[in-house]
Amino acid sequence: MTGQVLTDAAELNSLLHSGGPGPVVLDVRWRLGDPHGHAHYLKEHIPGAVHVDLDTELAAPPTSEGGRHPLPDPAHLQAAARRWGLTAGRPVVVYDDNGNTAAARAWWLLRWAGVERVTLLDGALGAWRAAGLPTESGEPEPPAPGDIVLTPGRLPVLDADAAAGVARRGVLLDARATERYQGESEPVDPRAGHIPGALSAPTGDNLNPDGTFRDVKQLSARFHALGADAATAVGVYCGSGVTAAHQIAALAHAGIPAALYPGSWSAWSADPDRPAVLGDRPY
């Protein structure tokens, strides 16, 4: 994966007032256990931002085989992207209100679908507010329909067997919170624990206290300490393939390519034939 991963608030504001069409800005409000993303968007969002529903636009319906957030049908994703106003060559900036842990799903999907000029707003909505930049409320007029043609398959994905193989022969990172990796807590999925051989690498450790990404040097040191580098096969999973995309963004920012296991723990743990490991060790 190549190209810029992050756009800061000042740069986005400048692009939006450059006199041209500017980037498409996507607001992806989603948190586990909070179904009110659209209501949060209506209360406050970056002017002109288009709301994106993670559950219905960035995922197919849940299944035991595909997990809680399977990859969407490409035709469905393309229709959604056109509703958002995406056109060929026009840049896209995505954000949420939680360190981009949800927005990264849109970033990854669009990169996977061949959109090269898509970045995350570093620091998310909090950085925009902290910069003293304006927000608006309510439902804006829908954007003019786009004509983007998506070409899925541009980023690597793993199924369960491939994820198990990466754990044995490369580095498989578990992006969930430590207590879920260790099996001390499992609030949503069928079983507790982690994939054999996976290493704990919580997504939150990619961020500074203000929600911005740690710098390249810090992220490189973090991932190298886990054995992940550009010469190693690296895979990432989480609960349902959402925050794992954030981990892949952090890896890309550090120059390390990685594959996503979209089914993640929600699919793995639903298969009784797949082993689960408890505790703080990979095996």
SEMAR-814857 format. One record per residue (C-alpha): x, y, z; residue in three letters. Coordinates in Angstrom, 3 decimals. Layout:
SEMAR-814857
> X,Y,Z,ALA
...
END
This chain:
SEMAR-814857
> 0.000,0.000,0.000,MET
> 1.357,3.388,-0.986,THR
> 0.296,6.979,-0.600,GLY
> -0.533,9.414,2.153,GLN
> -2.515,7.936,5.060,VAL
> -3.320,11.060,7.105,LEU
> -4.588,14.589,6.531,THR
> -4.486,17.068,9.416,ASP
> -7.253,19.528,10.266,ALA
> -5.464,22.583,8.893,ALA
> -4.774,20.866,5.585,GLU
> -8.378,19.680,5.259,LEU
> -9.692,23.163,6.008,ASN
> -7.383,24.606,3.362,SER
> -8.522,22.044,0.786,LEU
> -12.179,22.779,1.510,LEU
> -11.599,26.489,0.882,HIS
> -9.221,26.229,-2.065,SER
> -11.810,27.404,-4.578,GLY
> -12.074,24.033,-6.344,GLY
> -14.443,21.155,-5.654,PRO
> -12.355,20.069,-2.665,GLY
> -12.335,16.591,-1.168,PRO
> -15.381,14.516,-0.338,VAL
> -15.579,14.347,3.471,VAL
> -17.169,11.254,5.007,LEU
> -18.401,11.086,8.607,ASP
> -18.383,7.489,9.903,VAL
> -19.859,7.591,13.410,ARG
> -19.875,4.126,14.950,TRP
> -18.954,2.571,18.272,ARG
> -19.579,-0.919,19.559,LEU
> -22.865,-0.840,21.454,GLY
> -23.855,2.630,20.202,ASP
> -26.418,2.493,17.355,PRO
> -26.925,6.265,17.262,HIS
> -24.207,7.299,14.813,GLY
> -26.577,9.258,12.589,HIS
> -27.974,11.160,15.564,ALA
> -24.439,12.126,16.600,HIS
> -23.792,13.300,13.040,TYR
> -26.959,15.400,13.023,LEU
> -25.884,17.067,16.253,LYS
> -22.465,18.104,14.947,GLU
> -20.312,17.409,11.914,HIS
> -17.743,19.048,9.666,ILE
> -19.513,21.338,7.185,PRO
> -20.416,19.444,4.033,GLY
> -19.527,16.036,5.448,ALA
> -21.670,13.116,4.288,VAL
> -22.838,10.601,6.863,HIS
> -21.843,6.971,6.233,VAL
> -23.537,4.105,8.045,ASP
> -20.957,1.465,8.908,LEU
> -23.405,-1.383,9.525,ASP
> -25.383,-1.011,6.290,THR
> -22.987,0.693,3.844,GLU
> -19.558,-0.582,4.895,LEU
> -20.587,-4.165,5.645,ALA
> -22.835,-6.946,4.438,ALA
> -25.362,-8.487,6.837,PRO
> -23.711,-10.587,9.566,PRO
> -23.300,-14.346,9.172,THR
> -21.586,-16.992,11.265,SER
> -19.116,-17.616,8.424,GLU
> -18.433,-13.966,7.634,GLY
> -18.661,-12.494,11.128,GLY
> -20.449,-9.401,12.358,ARG
> -19.197,-7.120,9.557,HIS
> -18.478,-9.075,6.355,PRO
> -17.120,-7.125,3.421,LEU
> -19.950,-5.493,1.469,PRO
> -20.972,-6.635,-1.980,ASP
> -18.870,-4.560,-4.426,PRO
> -21.930,-3.355,-6.338,ALA
> -23.559,-2.273,-3.061,HIS
> -20.392,-0.422,-2.032,LEU
> -20.135,1.302,-5.415,GLN
> -23.759,2.456,-5.232,ALA
> -23.122,3.837,-1.743,ALA
> -19.920,5.578,-2.850,ALA
> -21.806,7.260,-5.677,ARG
> -24.453,8.434,-3.206,ARG
> -21.644,9.974,-1.166,TRP
> -20.566,11.912,-4.255,GLY
> -17.341,10.080,-5.088,LEU
> -15.922,10.711,-8.546,THR
> -12.760,9.476,-10.219,ALA
> -9.656,11.297,-9.022,GLY
> -11.384,13.413,-6.364,ARG
> -9.741,13.001,-2.937,PRO
> -11.668,11.627,0.026,VAL
> -11.110,12.374,3.728,VAL
> -12.840,10.248,6.358,VAL
> -13.271,10.787,10.095,TYR
> -15.281,9.781,13.160,ASP
> -15.366,11.016,16.752,ASP
> -13.257,8.229,18.274,ASN
> -9.693,8.404,17.002,GLY
> -10.729,7.089,13.565,ASN
> -11.203,3.568,14.917,THR
> -14.444,3.327,12.899,ALA
> -13.547,5.673,10.035,ALA
> -10.587,3.451,9.195,ALA
> -13.072,0.850,7.941,ARG
> -14.139,3.280,5.186,ALA
> -10.492,4.197,4.524,TRP
> -9.547,0.524,4.117,TRP
> -12.589,-0.415,2.024,LEU
> -12.065,2.437,-0.402,LEU
> -8.369,1.608,-0.754,ARG
> -9.340,-2.058,-1.238,TRP
> -11.779,-0.916,-3.930,ALA
> -9.155,1.061,-5.845,GLY
> -9.637,4.614,-4.502,VAL
> -6.055,5.781,-4.021,GLU
> -6.588,9.339,-2.742,ARG
> -8.331,8.583,0.532,VAL
> -6.963,9.665,3.901,THR
> -7.972,9.773,7.549,LEU
> -8.450,13.098,9.322,LEU
> -5.691,12.805,11.901,ASP
> -7.196,13.260,15.356,GLY
> -10.714,12.835,13.944,ALA
> -13.471,15.302,14.846,LEU
> -11.682,16.198,18.092,GLY
> -8.742,17.645,16.148,ALA
> -11.108,19.718,14.003,TRP
> -12.757,21.138,17.129,ARG
> -9.399,21.716,18.845,ALA
> -8.259,23.773,15.856,ALA
> -11.243,26.076,16.387,GLY
> -12.778,25.159,13.047,LEU
> -16.534,25.393,12.491,PRO
> -19.033,22.555,12.625,THR
> -22.657,22.394,11.560,GLU
> -25.735,20.460,12.615,SER
> -28.748,19.003,10.854,GLY
> -29.143,17.104,7.617,GLU
> -27.495,18.904,4.691,PRO
> -28.597,18.690,1.096,GLU
> -27.423,15.400,-0.440,PRO
> -24.329,15.719,-2.624,PRO
> -24.499,15.487,-6.379,ALA
> -24.310,11.791,-7.302,PRO
> -20.852,10.547,-8.162,GLY
> -19.709,8.289,-10.972,ASP
> -16.898,6.380,-9.263,ILE
> -16.116,2.939,-10.664,VAL
> -14.724,0.705,-7.934,LEU
> -12.272,-2.121,-8.618,THR
> -12.235,-4.340,-5.518,PRO
> -9.353,-6.555,-4.517,GLY
> -6.572,-3.962,-4.404,ARG
> -5.609,-4.833,-0.803,LEU
> -4.964,-8.323,0.573,PRO
> -7.509,-10.149,2.699,VAL
> -7.312,-13.348,4.732,LEU
> -9.826,-16.083,5.410,ASP
> -9.620,-18.171,8.565,ALA
> -7.161,-20.699,7.128,ASP
> -4.904,-17.967,5.773,ALA
> -5.007,-16.108,9.101,ALA
> -3.915,-19.298,10.873,ALA
> -1.093,-19.631,8.361,GLY
> 0.125,-16.074,8.938,VAL
> 0.116,-16.760,12.693,ALA
> 2.430,-19.724,12.106,ARG
> 4.738,-18.317,9.446,ARG
> 4.545,-14.541,9.901,GLY
> 2.986,-12.101,12.364,VAL
> -0.750,-12.070,13.127,LEU
> -1.781,-9.079,15.235,LEU
> -4.901,-9.054,17.401,ASP
> -6.102,-5.440,17.537,ALA
> -8.677,-5.932,20.317,ARG
> -8.280,-4.740,23.892,ALA
> -5.922,-6.821,26.011,THR
> -8.681,-8.308,28.172,GLU
> -10.446,-9.655,25.100,ARG
> -7.218,-11.104,23.680,TYR
> -6.566,-12.853,26.981,GLN
> -10.143,-14.089,27.220,GLY
> -10.892,-12.259,30.456,GLU
> -13.835,-10.512,28.783,SER
> -15.885,-11.250,25.673,GLU
> -18.896,-8.956,25.432,PRO
> -20.199,-9.810,21.957,VAL
> -18.699,-12.882,20.310,ASP
> -19.461,-16.602,20.866,PRO
> -16.251,-17.557,22.681,ARG
> -13.428,-15.828,24.530,ALA
> -9.738,-15.992,23.683,GLY
> -7.566,-15.456,20.618,HIS
> -6.347,-17.204,17.477,ILE
> -3.420,-19.533,18.236,PRO
> -0.144,-17.739,17.517,GLY
> -1.645,-14.251,17.416,ALA
> 0.085,-11.405,19.240,LEU
> -1.777,-8.792,21.274,SER
> -1.530,-5.323,19.713,ALA
> -4.441,-3.170,20.927,PRO
> -5.577,-0.553,18.433,THR
> -5.603,2.152,21.109,GLY
> -1.821,1.978,21.337,ASP
> -1.580,3.458,17.829,ASN
> -2.783,6.804,19.166,LEU
> -1.557,9.702,21.251,ASN
> -3.740,10.871,24.162,PRO
> -5.363,13.484,21.905,ASP
> -6.481,10.853,19.376,GLY
> -3.870,11.630,16.721,THR
> -1.685,8.859,15.373,PHE
> 1.685,8.369,16.998,ARG
> 4.520,9.431,14.726,ASP
> 6.160,7.124,12.213,VAL
> 9.207,6.476,14.392,LYS
> 7.069,5.457,17.367,GLN
> 4.781,3.248,15.289,LEU
> 7.722,1.602,13.555,SER
> 9.299,0.819,16.918,ALA
> 6.011,-0.564,18.208,ARG
> 5.465,-2.910,15.289,PHE
> 9.097,-3.945,14.947,HIS
> 9.030,-4.998,18.607,ALA
> 6.182,-7.347,17.637,LEU
> 8.200,-8.747,14.725,GLY
> 6.242,-6.875,12.046,ALA
> 8.217,-5.272,9.237,ASP
> 8.010,-4.829,5.484,ALA
> 9.801,-8.134,4.866,ALA
> 7.387,-10.207,6.975,THR
> 3.886,-11.469,6.174,ALA
> 1.641,-9.464,8.516,VAL
> -2.062,-10.005,9.143,GLY
> -4.481,-8.181,11.423,VAL
> -7.817,-9.066,12.983,TYR
> -10.050,-7.656,15.702,CYS
> -13.623,-8.431,16.732,GLY
> -15.284,-7.905,13.360,SER
> -12.802,-6.316,10.977,GLY
> -13.391,-2.669,11.958,VAL
> -10.623,-1.617,14.347,THR
> -8.264,-3.997,12.541,ALA
> -8.493,-1.561,9.617,ALA
> -7.191,1.140,11.973,HIS
> -4.231,-1.090,12.757,GLN
> -3.574,-1.518,9.042,ILE
> -3.650,2.273,8.637,ALA
> -1.086,2.622,11.437,ALA
> 1.072,-0.070,9.829,LEU
> 0.803,1.657,6.450,ALA
> 1.796,4.968,8.051,HIS
> 4.905,3.157,9.308,ALA
> 5.582,1.658,5.867,GLY
> 4.513,-1.896,6.710,ILE
> 1.950,-3.632,4.463,PRO
> -0.591,-5.920,6.120,ALA
> -3.581,-8.082,5.219,ALA
> -6.999,-7.877,6.876,LEU
> -8.935,-10.870,8.195,TYR
> -12.443,-9.411,7.722,PRO
> -14.289,-12.127,9.626,GLY
> -11.953,-11.635,12.573,SER
> -12.768,-13.106,15.977,TRP
> -16.530,-12.951,15.382,SER
> -16.201,-15.481,12.551,ALA
> -13.374,-17.544,14.062,TRP
> -15.112,-17.986,17.417,SER
> -18.396,-18.985,15.743,ALA
> -16.725,-22.067,14.242,ASP
> -16.503,-24.770,16.943,PRO
> -13.687,-26.480,15.042,ASP
> -11.402,-23.451,15.395,ARG
> -9.260,-23.508,18.556,PRO
> -9.149,-20.599,20.983,ALA
> -6.266,-19.732,23.292,VAL
> -6.774,-18.108,26.680,LEU
> -4.180,-16.048,28.518,GLY
> -1.431,-13.632,27.565,ASP
> 0.703,-16.008,25.489,ARG
> 0.245,-16.670,21.756,PRO
> -0.165,-20.436,22.290,TYR
END
